[in-house]
């Protein structure tokens, strides 16, 4: 979807071809930034690009709310894990406090993403 005639792939589309992550400048990829990249790379209108992005994010959110895992090949897997009740401790006072059961979002990066972050080539045939 992001590969246009200029040969950019998803990785290059999000980073402007400068590598992943931005190596010398701390930047944040925002919804607006992603929607703009969809607009420039895919050729949809700005409104259609924003709607497409919102639709994808809504579907991912809904799947996670329902306890499903979301795997994005070459990027990683989002999943929800149930944590049980446990006893915590206030570090200032030392008083024990019950921590209620809750669901937490877990992200497990793919080997490809780990390789990009560390400046290496992705492992052969591993798009986990």
N, C-alpha and C positions, 0 to 999 in steps of 0.2 A: 504494500500500500504506500510506503514512503519512498520506495525506490523510483525515482523519476529518471528522465532521460540523462540527467547529469551524473548518474551512477552512484548517488548517495544512498546508503542504506539507513535503517532506523537509527543505528548508533551515530552515524554522521549527521543525520537530520537533527538529532537532539543536541549534538555538540558543535554543530557548525563545521564538522570535519576536523576539529582540533584535538580529538582524543577524548577519552572518557576517564574520569571526570575532568572538568576544566582544571588543568594542572596548577596554574599559578594564581588564578583569581577565584575567590569563593563566590559562586553564583547559585541561585536557586531557580530550578525549572518550575515555572508556574503554569496554571491552566491557560492563562493568556498566551504564554510563550508556546505551549504545545499547540493550541488552536491556531496560532499564527504559522507555525511550521506545517501544520496540516494544510492550511490555506495556500502557502507558497509551494509545497511539494506535491500536493494532490490536485490542486486546482479547483477545489470547491469554493463557494463564496465564504466570506468570513463568518456569516451567520450559520451556514451549513457546517462549516468546520467546527465552530463552537458547539453546535447541537450534536455533532458526531462524537466529539470528545465527551460531552456531558452524558450522552447515551452509554458510552463505553464505561465511564466511571460509575454511573448508576448501576449498570449490570454487574460490575465487579463488586460494588458495595453490597448489592442485594444478595449475591452469591455468598459473600462472607457472612452477612447477617444470618443466612440460612445454614451456616456451618459448612458450606462447600469450600473446597480449595480452589484457588485460581492460579493456573500455571501459565506463564508467559514464556514461551520457548526462547532460550538465549538470554533471558533476563532473570527469572526466578519464580518462586512459588509463594503465594500468600495463603495462609491458613489460619484458622481460629483454634486455639487450644483452651481447654477448660482447666482452670487452676482451682484447687480445692481450698477449703478453709484452713487457715494456719494461724499461728500466734506470732505476732511481730513485737518489736520492742522500740519504744521511743528512745532514740539515741541520746537525747538531752537528759531525760529524767530516768530512763531505765524501766519505766512502767510498761508492762505487757499490755498489748492491744490486740484484740481479735481482728484478723483480716478476713473479710467475707469471701466466699467463692466468687469467681468472676471468669469471664472469657477474655482472652488476650489475643491480639493480632500478632502473628509470627510471620516474618519474611525470611525465606531461605534463598540466597542468591545462587544463580546457576554458575557452573564452572566457567562459562564464557564471560559472565559479568565479573567474576573474581579475577580472571585473567586480564580483562580490560583495566580494571582498577589498579592492578599491580604492574601494568605496562607490558604484559606478555601477550603473545599470540594465543588465541583460544585453542584448547585441546582439540585434536582431530576427532571429528565425529561425535562430539559431546556438546549438545545444545540444551541439555537438561533444563 
